[in-house]
């Protein structure tokens, strides 16, 4: 049986919001006006780390393996600038089921609830960059317009991606996540609170190795008792092949923001594509930076999904 903790025990350790984050994607102030519920679930990642996969897992657990659930509609990215904050908050308030929300914020820019449950999903930064390049390079004019032209943008617009994926990775690494947002602090801040009883770390590689086992851990963390007859459907609907075939249920607005549609958004679901592209020098630089930014224990976990 999962261990439960009184909210006041968590409150004594709860992180405090120290800043706001704004750019072409972010408006972190939206969280300030959200009315939390005790059973809320927040899926947090840097981005392109298994976010949609984990949202799908949580949605399938909550809805008992229902194939018709569109996680893109059910689970909004709260700190995204579009749609307008009031519209997003009203839609969340109207939901009567257990809510699943998404954030790409570091902990110190997030309003943190001691009652909500947080799943932080991580992935090796090299794999993140490869997936991010697919996402960015295949973005349509509508994607750029939504991010750059919607009123309220703070800072410069986001431009097109470098078509050379190795150069894209080097630019992303050297500028710490640019043109998106800082990578290392995102991982570091969530790793720092990993021992909170309402935080559970998930790793993309661990999901690849043992998806059924990882889903059971998530179900236990969320206090969800899954009916035995629902497990086969849940596992099927969380598989890459099923999600790829039903990509419109996972991609925002059915995938209209990417060339190739939703199947571009749900791309390959694999790791290690950088191995035949990056030079040994590139790998050395990345691994040294990971250890310097995160410390050896966190860097090792980020690379493999295995805690030391």
N, C-alpha and C positions, 0 to 999 in steps of 0.2 A: 504494500500500500504506500502511496506517496506521502511524504511528510508534509504537514501543513504548518504554517507559521502565522502567528497573529500579526495583523497589519502594523501594530505599534512596534513590534520587534524589527520589522523591516524599516519603518519610518526613521528609526535612530541612525540607520546607515544610508538612507536614501540620498542619491546624488542631487546636487542643487544646480539649477540652471544659472550659468555665469555669463552668457552672451547670446546674441542673436546672429544668425547666418543668413546672408542674402547673396544671391547672384542670379544668373539667368534661369536657374532651376529653383533655387531655394527661397522660401519665406518661412523661417522657423517660428515666427510669431503666431502662426495658426494654432500651434499647440497651446498657447497661453489661454485660449478661449474654449478649448475642448473640455467638456464635462465628462470626466472619466466614469466608467462603471467598474465595479469590483472584478468582473470577469473578462475585462478587455484583454486582447492579445495583441502585442506589437511585434511585428517582424522587422528587425533592424539589420542593415547591412551597409557596406560602402557602396554597393551597386555591382551588378553583374557577378554576384558571388553565390547565386542560388536563391535569390530573393523570391522570384516567382514560383520556383519549385517548392520552397518552404511555405509560401502562402497557399499553394495548392494543397500541400499536405495538411496544413491546419484546417483549411476549408473542408477537405474531405473528412477529416476527423469530426469536425463540428456537425457536418450535414450527413454523416453516416454513409459516405460513399456515393452520394448523389451525382450522377454523370452530367446533370443539367446545370449544375452550379457554375456560374461564370465568375471566377475569382477576380478578374479584372473589374467587374462591376461591384462585387461585394466588398473588396478590400482596397481602399484608396491609399494613394501615397499622400499622406497628410501634409507634409512640408513642401510639396510641389506648388509652384505659383499658380498653376491653372488646374482646374477651374477656380473661380474666385472663392476665397476662404469661407464666406458666408454660405455659399451654395454647398460647399463640401461639408461644413459643420452641420448644416440642416439635414443633409442626406444621412450623415452618421447618426444624428439624433433620432431620425425616423426609423432606423434599423431596430427590429425587435429581437433578432437572433443575437447570439454571442458575436461581438464585433472583432474583426481582424483588420488591423491597420498597419501601414508600412511607413518606415522612416529610413532616410539615408544620413541622418545627423549623427555627429559624435555626441557622446553622453552629455557633455557640458553645454551643448546648445539645445538640449531637449528638455522639455518639462516632463519629469519622471514621476510616475505614480507608484506608490508603495503597494497598491492593490493589484495593479495590472501585472500580467505575465509578459516577459520580454524574451524573445528568441533572437540571439545575435548570430548571424550567418557569415562565415568567413571563407576565403579562398585565397590560394597563393596569388600574390600580386601580378605575377607574370600571366597567369590564366585570366585574371580580372582584366588586364590590359588587352589581351587577345579578344575576349568577348566584348569589351567596350569598343574596340575598333570596329567590329562588325556592326554594333549598335549605332555608332557615330557615322561611319563611312556610308552606311546604307540609309541614313535618315533622309526623308523627303523635304522639299521646300516647306511643306506644312509644319513639320517638326521644328524647323528653324524659325518659322514665323511665330509659332505658338510661344516659343521660349524667348525670342528676341523682341517681338513687337507687342506682346501683351503689356499693358501699362503696369508700372511698378517695378520694372527690372532695375536692379542695382548693379552697377559695374558694367564691364564691356559685354558685348554680345558674344555668343558662341559661333565660331566659324566652322568651315568644313574640315574634315579629318585629313591628315596626311595619308595619301594612298599607300605609302611604304610602311608596312606594319612594324618592321623593326625600328624604323625612325620614329614612328608614332609611340612605340613603347619607350624609347629613350627620352623623347620629349615629355611624356607623361611622368616618367620616373624623375628626371632632372628637375621638373617644375612641381613635383609632389602633387600629382593628380590633375594638373591643368590639361585641358580647359574646364575640367569638371570641379572637383573639390579635393582637399587634402586626403591622402590615403592613410598615411601612418598614424595620424592622430585618431582617425576613426577606429582603427583596430585597437590602438593602445588604450583608448578611453573605455571601450567595452571590455577588453581583457582585464582592466583594473577592477571592474565590479563583478567579475565572473562568479565570485563566491556569494553574492546576494541570493537569497532563496527564491526570489522571483525573476532570476536571470538564468537562462540556459544557453550554453554555447553549442552551435551546430557548425559543422564543417562540410563543405561541398564534397571533399574527397571521402569523408566518412559516409556520407549519403551514397556515394558511388559504390563504396565497398560493401555496405550492408544496409540497404534502404529499409528493409523490414525492421531490423533491429533499431535503427535510428528513429523510425516513425514510432515504434513502441516507446522509446524514451521520451519523445515529444508528447505522446498521448499521456504518459504517466505525469510528466511535468505539468501538463494542462489539466490534470485531474479529469480526463475523459475516459470513461469506461466504454470501450468499443465492443459492440455485439460481435460474437465470433463469426456470424454469417456475413458481416459487413467487411471483414478484413480482405477477402479476395478482391472486392470491388475497389476498396481504398488503395490497395497496392497497384492494381491495374491502372487506376485513374491518376496515380502519381508517377507512373513510369514515363520515361522520356518519349517512348514511341507513342503512347496515348496522348501525351501533352502536345507533341508535334502534330499529330493528326487532328487535334482539337485546339489548335493554337489560338484561334479567334476567341476562345473562352478565357485565355490568359493575357493576351496582348491588349494594351490600352486602345480603346476604340476599335477593337478588332484588327489592329495592325496597320491602320491607314498612314501612320507616320514613318513607315519603312518601305523601301523598294522591295518588292517580293512579299509584302504584307506580313501577316502574323507569323508565318513560317520563318521569316528572317529574324523576328524578335525571339522566337524559340529556335535557337540556332543549332548548335551541335551537341551541347551537353557533355563535352569531353575536356580533359585537361592535358597539358603537356605539348600542345601544338607549337609552343615556342622553342622546343628543344632542337628542332632542325633549322631554326631561323636565327636565333640569337648566337652571337659569338661567345667563346669562353670568357672573354673579357667582360661582356655584358652580364653574364651570369655572376661572375665574381663581384662586380659592382653592386648588383641587386642584392646578393646574399649578404654582403658586408653592410649595406645600408639597412637591410631588414634587422640584422642583429643590433646595429647601433641605435636604431629607432625604437625597437621593441624589447630588446633584451633577448638573451639566448633561448629562454623557455618559450616565450611567446613566438619568437621567430621560427622555432622548430615546429610548434603547433600549426602556425600559419602555413608552413611548407607542406605538411603531411596530414594534418588533422588528427595527429596522435599527441596527446599530452605527455610531457616528460614525467 
